[in-house]
Amino acid sequence: MPADVLPARPEPIAHRMLAGRAGPVPAGPVLVCLLLAVTLLAAGLSGCGSQTAAGNVITVSTGACGAGWHRVRAGMQTFQVRNSGTAGAEAYLINPASGAVFAEVSGLGPGTTRPMRLDLGSGSYAFQCFIQDTDTLTGPTVRVGGHHQGAPGILPVTTNDLLGPARLYHAYVSAGLDMLARQVGLLTRLIRVGRLPAARAAWLPAHLTYERLGAAYGTFDNFDSEIDGRPDGLARGVSDPAFTGFYRIEYGLWHGQGARQLGRPATKLDRDVLALRRAWPSMEVDLLDLGLRTHEILENALEFQLTGHDDYGSGTTLATTAANITGTREPVTRACPRCTWACTSWTACSWRKSGPAATGRPCARWASTGVSRSTPPPGSSCRNSTRSRPSPSRGGDDARV
């Protein structure tokens, strides 16, 4: 709009509202009444809005956690969690007696506000705050009256909870590496003597043994890329000398390469597997990997196996996917060895503790009890974490994940 052209002046609200009416209208008194009504309405809405915001804004800072929580009631609630400090923070709504977590807000930057919504049941609650470079803070306990069940709290898994499962899983991988070394040794010998049909038959069992090792691949460091690496990103692709391991041998066996071309890759695979087996006793499984890698195994199976990306000639990606499912089950069953699966369908399962020491609490999120299984269905997993905390689920009481 040119600078010397001014917008049309808006017509007064009273004139617009009264336009078109027959006869003279005393606009002055009506205008006063309208303005008074609008003023009173705005004041009322402003008062209601500020009261609601004040009751729901939870303040997090380096000196306080959970300030501003008043007049709570059971039922659906939305807390506005505000970080008034100068460092990043996380806030959790917990049961102060058991430590069970009902809701969380993470990645809360300085000066930012994020909503926390949940079905608040009757009971005792407190906010717990993790602030960067500051000790954990727990706010005052607030009692919510009534008899509303609300969302359950979930008990976070501690480091001590995972030490035993980690040792069991380490032993499982040790046994798998022993078998892998024998199978790869046989595969290498068959290639060296030129028995390629037998080598093709021996390749799959060896590869599946490696794929069943599951979550340990995150602990193998460079061994994993040497033993099971892909040619993606290599300058010459499948012909690149840096392409090694199972997939390199698969490509050669199913693309007409002979013992002379496959001898060196087979020898390298054999040496890498033996080196990994020697190094494994001194390797430590990251406790967080038991949960993190478990779901990543099936993610990789979806991305690389079921799409055919990792088929270099043998057509065995479905068998590899089945091995990946086994690799998912192993860390899960070792994380909760006294659990069985309770299922109403393949997609509605939870772990429930069994045996003499059973507590009746599920290891995973709640699901209605149906047919029990000693092993989980494909794709199911039990979340474990020494630091991160799960979001709440509906129904029941405190549950350990």
N, C-alpha and C positions, 0 to 999 in steps of 0.2 A: 504494500500500500504506500503511495507517495506520502512524503512527510507532511505536506500541506493539506492532506485530505484526512479529516477526522471521522471516526466511526459515528454512526447515528446514535444519538443519545437515547438510551432505553426509556420506554414509557413507564411511568410509575406503576407499581404493581396494582395499586387500588384502581387506577384508571383502566388498566387492562382487564381486571376482573369485572369492572362495572360496565365496560363497553357493550353497546348494543341493547341496554335496558331502556325501556320507554320512560319518558318523563324525567324531570330533574331528580338527582340523587345527592343527598348531603354527603359528599365525598369526605369532607374533613373528619367528622365523627367516626365514619366507617374506617377511614385510614388509621385513625388512632387506635380503634379497637383491633384492627388487623395487626398492626405493629405490636400491640401489647400481647396479643395471642401468640404471635410468632416468637416474641422475646421470651414469654413464659415457657413455650414448648421447647425452645432451644435450651433454656436454662435447665428444664427438667431432663431433657436428653443428655445434656452435658453432665449433669449431676449423676445420672444413672451410669453413663459410660465411664466416668472417672471412678465411681465406686467399684464397678465391675473390674476395671483394669487394675485398680489398687489391690483388690483381693486376689487377683490371679498372677500378678507380676512377682516372680521369684528372683531374688537378687543373688548373684554369685560374685564374690570378690576374694582377694587374698586374705581378708580378715573375717569373712563371714560366709556362711553357706545356708541357703534356704530362707533368707529373710523375706518377709512380706507375705507369708502364708497365714491367712486368717479366715475364720468363719467357713471352714470347709464342710462339705456335706458329701454323702455317698452318691455314687452315680457317675455319669460321664462328666469328665472335667478336662479343661484345657488350660494348662499353666503356661504362661509366657515367661520363659527362663531368660533372664538378662544378665550378661556378663558386664559388670560395671568396673572390672579391673583392667589391668594393662597386659595380661598374659592370657594365652589360650586356656580353655577349660572344658571339662566334661562334668555333667551333672546327672545323678541317678536318684530316683525315688526308691527307697529301700525300706525293708522291715528292720528297724534298729536292733531287734533281738536276734534274728537269724541271719541277717545280711542278704536276704532274698531281694532280688531286683524286680521292680514292677514296671519301670519305664526309664528311658535314658535320653539325654541330649548330648551328642558328642560334636567335636569340632566347633565349639562355641568361641568365636573370636572376640577380642576386646571390643566393648561397646555394641555388641550385637545381641539380638533377641530372637529366640526360636521357640516354637510351640512344643509342648509336651502334652499329648492327649492320651487319656486312658479311662477305663471304667474303674473308678475308685471304690473299693469295698470298705466295709466297716473294719476298723482295726487301727493299729499304730503305724505311723509313717515318719520318715525323716529324709531330708535331702542330704546326699553325700557328694562332695565336690572334689574333683581331681584337677588341680591347677598347676600349670607348668612351673617347675622349680619351687614348688610349695608342698608341704606335707598335706596328706589327705584331711579334709575337713568334713565333719558331720554336724548338721544343723540340729535344731531342737526337735524333739519328738512331738508330733501332733496326733491327737486321738480323733478318729472319725467314728461317730456313733451310729447306731442303727444295727440292722441285721442283713445288710446287702453283701452278697458274696464278692462281686467284682472280679477283676482280673487277678490271676495268681501271680505270686512272685516266683522267680526262678533263681535257684541257688547257684552262684558262679563256681566253677571248678577251680580249685587251688593248685599250686605247683605240686604240693605233696600228694594230691589226688592222682597226678599223672606220672609220678616217679615209678610206681609199680608197673603200670601199663607200658611205659617206655622201655623198661627192662625186658618185659615179655616180648615186645615188638622187636627189640634189638636181637633177641635170641631167634625169633622167627626169620629175620633177614639173614642171620648167620647161617641157619640151616638152608635157606634158599640159595645163598651164594655158594655153599658147598655143592649143591646139586647143579647149579649153573656151571661151575667150573668143570664138572665131569661131562656135562652135555656139550659144552663148547669144545672141550678137548676132543671128544669123539667127532664133532663136526669138522674140526680142523684136520684131524687125521684122514677123514674120508675125502676131503678136498685135496689133500696132498697126494694121495694115491690115485686120484682121478675117478673115484667112485661118486660121480655127481648125482645120479638118481638117489643113491642112499644119502648123500649129503642134503639133498632137498628134503628128504623125509626127516632127517635129523635137525634141520634148521628150525622148524616150527616149535617142537617141544622146548628147545633151548630158548628161543625168543619168548615164548609164553612164560617160562620160569622167570625171566627178567621182568616181564610186565606184571607179574603177580607180586613183586616186591613192594609195590604200592608207594606209600608215603615216603619211603626212604630215599627216593630219587633226589629229594631236596638236600639230602645229606651227602650225596655222592660227589658233589662239586663237579670237577671237569670229567670225572669218570663217566658220568651219564652221557655227555655229548660225544665222548669217544666210543662208547659202547652202543648207544641207541640214537645217535645224532642223525639229522636230516641234511640233505644237500641244499636246503633253502639258504639263499644268500651267497653261496659259493660261486665264484666266477665261471667255472666250467660245469656247474651242476653235478649230475651224477658221474661225470667223467673227471671231476676235480680230485687230485690226490688227497685232499683234506677230507674227502667223504669216506668215512670209516664205519665200522661196527656192523650190527645186524642188518641194517637196511642196505648197506653197500654189498654185503654178501647175497642178500635176497635179490637185489637187482642183477647181479652177475649170474646167479644160479638160474634165474628165469629169463635171461636174455642171451643165452648161448655162450657165455664166457666159460673158458676152460680152467683147468687146474693152474696153469701158468699165470693167468690173470687174477685168479682168486687166491693163490697161495699166500701172497703178502698180506692182503686184508684179513684173511683167516688167522694168520700167525699173530697179527696185531690185536685182533679181537681176543684171542686166547691169552695173550700177555696182559691186556688191559683187565680182563676178568680176574686173572690170578692176582694182579696188583691190587685190585679193589678188595678182593677177599683178604689179602694180607693187611690192608689198611683199615678195614672195617672195625676190628676190635677197639681201635683207638678213636673211632668216630662217635660223636654223641648226637643222638636224635634230638633236635629242637622240640621241646615239649609242645610249642604252639603248632608245629608241623603235623602233629597227630590229628588235629582238627582241620587246619588249613589245607594240607596236602590231600586229605581224604576227599574233599569235594573237588579239588583240582584234577584228581585222577580221572573222574568221570567227565569233567569239562574237556579235558584233552581227548578223551575217547570220542566225545561228540564232535569235536572240531577236526580231529585228524584221522580217526579210524572210520567212523560211520560215514564220513564224507568221501572216503576213498583216497584222501590225500596221502596217507602212508602206505598205500598199496604199490609196491615196487615190482609186482609181477606174480606173487604167490596167491593173491586173492584170499588172504586169510585175515582180513581186518575184523570180521565178525568174531573170529576166535580170539583175536587180540582184545576186542571189547569185552568178551567174557572174562578174560584174564584180568582186565582192568577192574571189573566188578569184584572179582575175588580180592584184588589188591585194595579195594575200598572196604570190603568186609573185614579184612584182617585187623587194621588199626582200630576199627570200631569195636569189634568183639574184644579186643585186648584192653580198650579203654573202659569197658564195662563188662568184665568177664562173668558176672553173676546175673546177667540180664537175658531175657528172652523177648522176642518180638511179639507184640499183641497187635493183630491186624483185623480190620474189618474189610479192607480191600488193599490192593497193591499200593494205593496212594495215601492210605490213612493208617499209619503204623507208629507205634511208640515202643520204647524199651521199658519193660517192667522187671524189677529185680525179682529173682526167684531163689529158692533154696532156703536153708535154715536161717540164714542171716538176712532174709528179705525184709525190706522196710515198707514195701508197698508203694514206694514212690517211683515214678518213671524216670528214666535217664534222659529222655528227650521230651519234646512237647506233647501235650495231652492229645490222646485220641481214644475213642471208645474201644473198650476191650472186646475182642472177637476171638479169632483163631490164633493160638500161640504158636510161634515158630522158634526154633533154636538158633536160626540164622536169619539175618535181615533180608528183605527182598532186594532185588537189584536197584541200585540208585539211592537207597536210604542211607542216612548217616546220623551220627550222634555228635552234636557240636561240642567242642571242648576248647577252653581258652583259659589262660592264666591271667589275662588282663581285660580283654574285651568282654562285654556283657551282652546277653541276648535281649531282644525286645520282648515285652510281655505277650502271653497268649491267654486265651479265654478259658475259664472254667477251672475248678479244682483249687488246690492250695499250693504251697511251695513245692517246686519240682527242681531236681538237680539235673543239669545238662552235662 
